[in-house]
Amino acid sequence: MSRNAKINTLLLLIVAALAVLPLALGLGDDEEEPFAGADAQAETAITELKPDYEPWFSPLYEPPSGEVESALFALQAAIGAGVLAYYFGLRKGRRQGAEQARAEQARAEQARAEEVPSDIGQD
């Protein structure tokens, strides 16, 4: 197994552990919404500290349920990941294309340098 394969396997195991351990250990079982987002937790904390607090503005769109909100958030993350993957793939492809063009140019120059003109030494 190559070094990169070992690193990738280790990273994959760490990500899997981060996803499974909170569920396996029962973290958040004592809460009403065990895995609520930071916005919901902040709203709860603010209303506990200052019950008369009024937000400065309201959201432009309020999803009908938490599931729809989660789906929209996941869609936003997927679009962002797609844009980043496209950008990095494009950069890598351009770099590989430039390297290939340089290699082909070097081979062509070397071939031209190795060609011996046929009229040299025929005087």
C-alpha positions, 0 to 999 in steps of 0.5 A, spaced: 500 500 500 502 506 497 503 512 502 498 516 499 493 510 500 495 509 507 493 517 508 487 517 504 485 510 508 486 514 515 483 520 513 477 516 511 477 512 518 477 519 522 471 522 518 467 515 519 469 516 526 467 523 527 460 521 523 459 515 528 461 516 534 456 521 536 451 517 535 454 511 538 455 514 544 448 517 545 451 524 545 445 529 545 440 524 548 438 528 553 436 534 549 429 535 545 433 536 538 439 532 539 443 535 533 440 542 532 444 547 528 448 553 531 443 558 529 437 554 533 442 553 539 444 561 539 436 562 539 435 558 545 441 561 549 438 568 547 431 567 549 433 564 556 438 570 557 434 576 554 426 574 554 424 580 551 430 580 545 427 582 538 431 580 532 433 586 528 431 583 521 427 576 519 429 571 514 427 572 507 424 565 506 422 561 512 422 553 510 416 550 512 419 544 516 426 543 519 427 537 514 426 542 508 431 547 512 436 541 512 435 539 505 436 546 503 443 547 507 445 540 504 444 542 497 447 549 498 453 545 501 453 540 495 453 546 490 459 549 494 463 543 494 461 542 486 464 549 485 470 548 489 471 541 485 470 544 478 475 549 480 481 545 483 480 540 477 480 545 472 487 548 475 490 541 475 487 540 468 491 546 466 497 545 469 497 538 466 496 540 459 501 546 460 506 540 462 504 536 457 505 542 452 512 543 454 514 536 454 512 535 447 515 542 445 522 539 448 521 533 444 520 537 438 526 541 439 530 535 441 528 532 434 530 538 430 537 538 434 538 531 432 537 532 425 543 532 421 542 536 414 544 532 408 548 537 404 553 538 410 560 535 408 558 534 401 562 539 397 
